[in-house]
Amino acid sequence: MRKMFFVSATALIVFAACNSGSESNASKDSMAAKAVDTAAKTAEVVPPVPPIPDGAKVYFKNLKDGQTVSSPLKVEMGADGISVDSSGHVIPNSGHHHLLIDSGDSIPMGIVVPKDSLHLHFGNAQKVTTIQLTPGKHRLALQFADGIHRSYGSKLSSAITVNVKK
């Protein structure tokens, strides 16, 4: 009789352990499915870089390539065929200016423009700024980007060299 009780109790424990493991796996599977679903929804939230409108361009309004200037330097930024807007939201046919100082002529399309002393952001739709430059030659580039600072690439950039006098 004791043997029968022992075998029954053991079977019951084994059965309970198996069921609790399957509930745990089901719970893990459910959590994994939720994580995949959340990742998919997150990917949908970030839209692709908007297309560049035909004829859109950015340019320096008050500076010419090779010009000799003084520091501090006033920089006026222009954009035609695309709206200058504040950062924060991706809106078709719009974006904002960035000024690259001695940092190349453009940033590849879709890459977020760095934010440091050589990559200035104008996310409040500014079109004019004043910068300090040391004497000598400097390469300045305007880079237009979407509302979350992703570059529109070389199609919406303009670069010039200025000579800052002593």
Beta strands, then each sheet from edge to edge (+ up, - down):
strand 1: 57-60
strand 2: 68-69
strand 3: 73-80
strand 4: 83-84
strand 5: 94-101
strand 6: 119-121
strand 7: 128-131
strand 8: 136-145
strand 9: 157-164
sheet 1: 1+ 3- 7+
sheet 2: 2+ 9+ 8- 5+ 4+
sheet 3: 2+ 9+ 8- 5+ 6-
end
